[in-house]
């Protein structure tokens, strides 16, 4: 059993390393044209034509492996199992990097980022510049087009692992969408099993020596050196916006391995707890302490560790994605 577990962990490490160094094997077939370039996109339905039966859009964000098609399929499977496949449009953006573009011989108009900078909301390196969060804004803006989505009632932005990091920071820094409010379209966020969270103050749940971790409060772990996407908004305004938003933290009860190969083990992340389940609870407690009337929710998924597909297709995951 131990030998088998070691083999599985070795495979995961190899996959992560391969994706980082050699690029993704599968690139989304669709493109979303933006002023800065074309975003690689996976879609469960053709959104270029009116979709009068769609009442919910699920934007599902991949992790650091950038395997958007895997997450697209998880979203489709979850919607089908929940009985809402026909009324749900699943959208899986793919934040490619320079290695991906080279490996797959993609044209020069496809957006790409440096390494994993997309996780922190940094700007693309080509062909033009747009924050990964700004790209999500553009997807949301497109969904507000009533000519294409006349029955849309809800947009859910969900991500697991590295994608969970993206969604948590996007919920924190994201721009307002007054068109959605005017059209009565609800916007929700589902943050699943991220390695870390962005804190609003220097307070951390784990005691540490600041001299040995001077960047603990830098973005993406804190409010220092915020990305350009934030603009002139300060930490106080960001916190007010964040606590007012509809956010669910979805945590696997078995995501408790402090040595998981994909876990962020930097000193900045270690100040938040030993493993993902602990870090999620610590952050939720931190926000609740600062805002006792907080409307955010924390939901645990029994029997599931660090597995995006099992998280989103679980009964708890489906309820969070499609009925809350």
N, C-alpha and C positions, 0 to 999 in steps of 0.2 A: 504493500500500500504506500509506504513511504517512498519507495523507488518510483512508483507510478506518479505520485504527486510531484516529485522532483522533476520527472520527465515533462509533465504538463507545464510546470513553471518555466522550465527551460525553453519549451516551445513558445510560450507567451513572450518571454524576453527576446527570443530570436525574431518573432514576428514584429515586435515593437521596434527592434533595432533595424530590421530590414526595411520597414516602412519609413523610418526616419532617414536612413542612409541611401536607400535605393528607389524610393518613391512608391506610390500606390500602384496596385495592379489594375484596379477598376476605376474608371472615371465616369461620372454621371453623364448620361447621353444628352441631357437637355442643357440649355443655356438661358440665363436671364440677363438681358442686355441692360447694363447700367452705363452711366456717363464715363465711369472710370475703366470699364471693361466688361467682359462677359463672365458672370458668376456660374460656375458649374452647379447644376441643380438636378435633383431627382424628384420626380412627380408621380403620384399615383393616378392622376387624371390630367388630361390636357387642359391647362388653365389659360390657353390662348383663346379659347372659345367660352361662351357663357356656360356656367355650371349651376343651373337653377335648383338642383336638388341638394347642393352642398350647403350644410348649415354650420359646419365646423371645419376649421383648418388647423392641422397639426404640423407645426414646424419642428422637426426633430434634428438635433445637432449631434454630429458624430464626435468621437473622442480623438485622441492624438493620432490614432491610426488612420484617420481621415477616410474611414470605410463607410462612406455615406450610403451606398447601396444596401449594406447590411442593416443600417438603422432605418432606411426607407422600408425595407421588408418587415422589420420588427413593428414599425408603426402601422403598416397595412394589416399585418397579422393581428395585432391588438385590436384594431378597429373592427375587423371582420369578426373576431371572436366575441367582441362586445355587441355585435349586431348593428354597428353603425358604419359599416364599410362604404355603403353607397352614398351616405351623406357626409363623409369625411374626406377632405382633400389632404393627403400627406405630402409634405414638402421637405426634402432633405438637401439643404445646401452643402456644398463641399468646398472647404477652404484649402485649396491646393497650395503647395509650396513650389519653390523653383525646381527642386529635384523631380517632383511629380510631372511638371510641365516638360522637362527634358526627357524623362523616361518614356512618356507616352506621346512624344512628338506633337504636343498640342500647339495650336496656332497662337500667334502673338497677342490676340485679343482676349485670351482667357486670363482672368484675374489669378494672381498668385501672391503668396506671402513669404516672408523669410522665416524658415523653420516653423516653430510653433507660435510665432508672434500673434497669429489670429486669435489665440486663446485669450490674450490680454487686451484685445480690441485695437491692436496696432494697425497701421495703414498697410495696404497692399504695396508691393514693390513694383508692380507693373500690371497692365500697361499704364494705367493711371493710379491714383491713390484714393483709397476708400477704406475706412475702418471696417473690420469684420462686423462690428456692431452696426455700423452704418448700412452695410449690406442687408442685415436683418431688418433694419428700419425700412429699407426699400421694398422688401418682400411684404412686410406688414402694410405699407402704403398701397401696394398693388392689390392686396386683398380687400382694401376698402373701396374698390371700384364696383359700384352697384350694378353696372352694366354687365359685368362678368360674374359677380357673386351676389345676385339679388336677394338670396335667402340666408346669407351668412350671419350667424349670431355670435360666434365665438372663435377666437384665435388662441391656440395653446402653443407656447414656446417651451419645448422640453429638451433636455440633454442629459446624457449619462457620462460619468467619469470626466474626461476633458471637456466634453460637451456640457456637462453639469457645471463646470467652472465657467464656461462661456455664458450659460443662461443666468447663473447667479450674478455675474458681473454686468451682464446686459440688463437684467432687471434693476440693478443698482444705478447704472449710468444712462440707461435708455432714454431717448427723447420722448416727449409726449406726442400722442397721435390724436389731435382734436377731432379729426374726421371720424375716427372710430366712435368716439363719444357721441358725436352728432348723429351717427347712423345706428347707434345702439348696439355696437359690436363689442363684446366683452373680451378683454385681453388678460390671459393668465400665464403663469410661469411654473414649470415643474423642474426642480433641481434634484437630480438623482446621483448620489454617490460621488460627489466631487472630492478631489484630494485636498482642496483648501477652499477658503472663503475670504472675501474682502471685509476686513473689520473697519469700523468707523472711528476707533480710538486706539491708543497704544495698549489698552487692556488685552491680556491674553489669558487663557485658562491654565497654561503651563508656565511655571517659573523658569526663567532663563536669564543668562548673562547678556545684557545688551551689547557689551563690548565684543562678544563673540558672534553676534548676529545683528550688525548695525542696520541691515536693510529690512528688518522684520516688519516695518510699517510702510515700506514702499509698495506701490502698486505692483502686482495684483493682490498683495496680501493686506495692504492698508491704503491710507489716503494720501500718502506722499508721492509726488511725481506722477500725477494722474495722466492718462493718455490724452492726446489732443482732442479726441472725440468728445471729451467731457466739456470742453469750452471753458467758460468763465464760472461755471458752477462750483461751489465749494463743498466741503464734506458735509456741512450742516444741511444744505439744500438737497444733496444726494441722499442723505439719510431720511429726510422728510418724504422724499419721493418714494424711496425704497419701501418704507414701512406702510405706505398707503397702497401699495400694489398687491395684487392677488398672487401669492406665492405659496407653493407647497414643496416641502423638502421630503423627498422619497428616498428612504434609506434601507439598504439590505441588512437584515439582522445578522447575517453571517459575514458581512464585509468588515472583518475584525483582524485581518492579518497585518501586523505592523511591519512585515517584511515583504509585502506584496510587490512584485517586480515593477508594477506601474504606479505605485504609490509615490507621491512627492515626499522625499525624505530630506529636503533642504531644511536648514535651521528655521527658516521663515514658516514653513509648513508644520514643522515639529512643535512649534509653540502653540499650535491649535489642538494638539492631541496626538495619540500614538497611531491611530488608524481611522479609517473613514467614518465608521459608525460613531465613534467617540467624537470626532471633529464636527460631525453634523449636529449631534446633541449639544455639544459645547457652544456652537454658534447660535443655535436656536435659543438656548438658555440665555446667552449674552444679549440677543436682540429682545427677548421677553423681559429681561431685567431692565433694559433701557426704555422699553415701551410696553408696560403691563397690559395695555388694551390691544396689543398686536393681534391682527387678524390672520397672520400666517399660520400654516398647519404643518405638522410633522407626521408622516405616515411611515411605519416600518413594514417591510415585506419579509414575512417569516420564511426561513429556509433558503434564502437567496443571498449570495455573496456579491462579488464584483462581476456581474453579468448583465449587460444592458438589455438583452433580449428577454431574459427571465424577469427582470425588473418591470419592464413595460407590458409584458404579456401576462403578468400575474394578476389575480383578482384585484389586489390592492392597486396595482399600476393602472389597470384598465379603468377602475373607478375614478382614480385621480385624473386620468387623461380625458375621460369622456362623460363623467356624470357630476363632478363637483362644481 
